Amino acid sequence: MNLPISKHNVILENGKDLGYKASYVNFNIGNTVVLVPNYHDPNDKIANEIIQKLYPDREVIGIDVRELYKHGGMIHCVTQQQSVEM
């Protein structure tokens, strides 16, 4: 399965266009959940559904990471490779 990239450039909540699209591959797998970066983009839903099929025994949770992404970080960066227990 192929994950899409965001359909549009990442747009912050304040309307600023970061000038580039985003990837969904930087998700974090926990014991019962998979945290997936989301960007308030039409492809969020598609990426979440694809990842859900890959991990049917875990709940996929989309996390709006736009503000984190503008600084070059992602979910796996802020968790410092620690798994998420929920």
Backbone bond lengths (Angstrom), bond angles and torsions (degrees), N, CA, C in turn:
res aa  C-N    CA-C-N  psi(-1)  N-CA   C-N-CA  omega(-1)  CA-C   N-CA-C  phi
1 M - - - 1.450 - - 1.522 109.56 -
2 N 1.284 115.87 141.27 1.465 121.74 176.96 1.517 110.06 -106.92
3 L 1.313 115.88 132.92 1.457 120.42 173.50 1.515 108.91 -87.14
4 P 1.330 116.94 141.55 1.470 118.63 175.45 1.522 109.75 -76.81
5 I 1.311 116.31 171.60 1.458 121.04 163.61 1.530 104.89 -99.88
6 S 1.301 117.60 171.82 1.462 119.22 178.63 1.529 109.35 -58.33
7 K 1.299 115.57 145.54 1.464 120.51 -178.64 1.530 111.32 -68.72
8 H 1.320 115.20 -36.10 1.467 121.80 -177.01 1.523 109.83 -118.86
9 N 1.315 116.19 167.53 1.459 119.89 169.77 1.522 108.66 -59.55
10 V 1.309 116.61 152.90 1.457 120.97 177.47 1.520 108.64 -70.88
11 I 1.325 115.05 127.07 1.464 122.28 178.97 1.526 107.72 -115.64
12 L 1.319 116.59 123.25 1.457 120.67 179.07 1.520 110.71 -70.56
13 E 1.327 116.41 165.58 1.468 120.81 179.30 1.521 111.94 -58.65
14 N 1.333 117.84 -29.58 1.465 120.70 179.96 1.528 112.59 -82.09
15 G 1.346 116.79 1.81 1.458 121.34 177.50 1.515 114.44 94.78
16 K 1.318 118.29 -6.06 1.467 120.83 -179.56 1.528 109.88 -69.73
17 D 1.335 115.64 128.61 1.465 123.08 177.10 1.531 107.95 -87.84
18 L 1.343 116.57 120.21 1.462 119.60 -179.74 1.520 112.74 -73.60
19 G 1.327 117.36 -13.57 1.460 120.55 174.76 1.517 114.94 85.79
20 Y 1.310 117.60 9.01 1.464 120.04 178.15 1.524 110.36 -151.83
21 K 1.317 114.53 158.93 1.460 122.12 178.67 1.522 109.45 -87.05
22 A 1.335 115.94 176.93 1.461 119.88 -173.83 1.521 112.16 -133.83
23 S 1.314 114.49 158.43 1.457 123.09 -179.20 1.527 110.85 -102.70
24 Y 1.330 115.10 154.13 1.460 121.33 176.55 1.532 112.07 -105.60
25 V 1.308 118.48 2.08 1.466 120.56 -173.56 1.531 113.65 -76.51
26 N 1.293 118.76 -11.91 1.461 121.44 -177.74 1.527 111.98 -89.52
27 F 1.318 115.88 49.01 1.460 120.45 178.52 1.522 110.07 -87.67
28 N 1.335 116.08 164.98 1.458 122.08 -179.24 1.519 108.83 -121.21
29 I 1.326 116.03 127.70 1.459 121.93 -178.32 1.521 108.74 -96.96
30 G 1.334 116.22 120.60 1.455 121.98 176.11 1.514 110.49 -105.81
31 N 1.316 116.02 -174.98 1.464 120.61 -179.37 1.524 112.09 -62.57
32 T 1.315 117.11 -40.01 1.466 120.20 -176.34 1.521 113.12 -127.27
33 V 1.327 117.02 -3.02 1.463 121.10 -176.61 1.525 110.94 -134.32
34 V 1.322 115.16 161.38 1.463 122.31 167.93 1.523 105.67 -127.18
35 L 1.327 116.85 118.78 1.464 122.08 179.48 1.523 107.86 -91.74
36 V 1.330 115.79 121.06 1.461 121.48 -173.83 1.524 109.40 -115.64
37 P 1.334 117.46 131.52 1.468 118.89 176.21 1.521 110.56 -64.40
38 N 1.305 116.04 133.50 1.467 122.39 175.21 1.516 108.47 -126.24
39 Y 1.336 115.80 154.77 1.457 121.53 -170.82 1.528 113.71 -130.81
40 H 1.320 117.62 19.01 1.463 121.67 -174.72 1.535 108.72 56.08
41 D 1.326 114.53 49.89 1.458 123.42 -173.26 1.528 109.35 -130.24
42 P 1.327 118.38 149.86 1.473 120.13 179.13 1.533 114.03 -57.30
43 N 1.322 117.98 -29.05 1.462 119.84 -178.79 1.529 113.53 -80.35
44 D 1.338 118.23 -6.08 1.470 120.70 175.21 1.523 110.15 -55.84
45 K 1.306 115.98 -49.49 1.471 121.41 -177.61 1.525 110.93 -60.95
46 I 1.312 117.01 -43.46 1.470 121.42 -179.66 1.525 110.21 -63.65
47 A 1.328 116.98 -46.87 1.469 121.05 179.96 1.525 110.69 -62.75
48 N 1.330 117.35 -43.74 1.463 120.72 179.63 1.528 110.86 -61.14
49 E 1.325 117.02 -40.74 1.464 121.03 179.75 1.527 111.77 -66.73
50 I 1.320 117.69 -40.50 1.466 121.02 178.18 1.525 110.25 -63.67
51 I 1.323 116.09 -45.97 1.460 119.96 -179.78 1.522 110.78 -66.17
52 Q 1.327 117.66 -35.54 1.464 120.52 177.04 1.527 110.85 -60.51
53 K 1.331 117.19 -38.58 1.469 120.70 177.86 1.527 111.61 -65.89
54 L 1.327 116.97 -31.22 1.461 120.95 178.76 1.529 112.34 -74.71
55 Y 1.333 116.46 -27.30 1.465 122.02 -177.40 1.531 109.57 -129.39
56 P 1.331 117.98 66.78 1.463 120.67 -174.54 1.526 114.48 -65.16
57 D 1.326 117.27 -19.36 1.465 120.67 -178.88 1.529 112.58 -91.58
58 R 1.325 117.17 3.12 1.465 121.63 178.96 1.524 109.92 -124.02
59 E 1.317 116.14 153.46 1.466 121.39 176.18 1.518 109.09 -86.06
60 V 1.324 117.13 125.13 1.458 121.40 176.07 1.527 108.54 -85.71
61 I 1.326 115.40 126.49 1.463 121.63 179.99 1.525 107.97 -122.05
62 G 1.325 116.56 119.34 1.458 121.58 176.28 1.521 110.38 -81.19
63 I 1.318 116.50 129.25 1.465 122.67 -179.78 1.532 108.42 -115.08
64 D 1.340 116.67 122.82 1.468 120.46 177.70 1.531 107.95 -68.71
65 V 1.326 115.73 110.74 1.470 120.94 -174.89 1.526 112.88 -110.63
66 R 1.319 117.76 15.17 1.469 119.36 -174.70 1.521 113.19 -56.14
67 E 1.313 118.25 -44.91 1.472 120.28 -178.52 1.527 111.17 -68.28
68 L 1.314 117.18 -35.63 1.462 121.57 176.32 1.523 110.22 -69.32
69 Y 1.325 116.05 -41.56 1.458 122.18 -176.48 1.525 112.62 -62.99
70 K 1.327 117.37 -32.32 1.474 119.59 -179.09 1.523 111.42 -63.98
71 H 1.336 116.88 -19.18 1.461 121.56 178.61 1.527 111.79 -99.94
72 G 1.340 116.62 4.96 1.457 120.99 177.33 1.515 114.68 87.75
73 G 1.327 117.37 6.46 1.457 120.35 -179.26 1.521 112.38 -96.71
74 M 1.296 114.99 173.63 1.457 121.04 178.95 1.528 107.91 -155.13
75 I 1.312 116.85 174.48 1.457 121.88 -175.83 1.522 111.43 -54.33
76 H 1.324 117.52 -46.41 1.463 119.08 -178.03 1.531 111.59 -65.69
77 C 1.327 117.61 -25.35 1.470 120.49 178.71 1.533 110.65 -71.43
78 V 1.309 117.20 -46.16 1.459 119.96 -175.68 1.522 112.52 -76.30
79 T 1.314 117.89 -19.62 1.463 119.64 175.20 1.516 110.68 -88.58
80 Q 1.316 117.20 -6.00 1.469 123.60 179.25 1.512 111.20 50.81
81 Q 1.331 114.45 42.20 1.466 122.50 176.70 1.521 112.95 65.36
82 Q 1.323 117.73 17.68 1.458 120.85 176.36 1.516 107.91 -90.47
83 S 1.300 116.87 136.89 1.459 118.71 179.77 1.518 109.81 -71.95
84 V 1.321 114.88 155.67 1.443 122.99 -176.46 1.533 108.40 -99.54
85 E 1.299 117.14 123.53 1.466 120.74 177.56 1.506 108.27 -105.71
86 M 1.331 116.13 118.84 1.465 120.98 178.41 1.499 108.26 -137.34
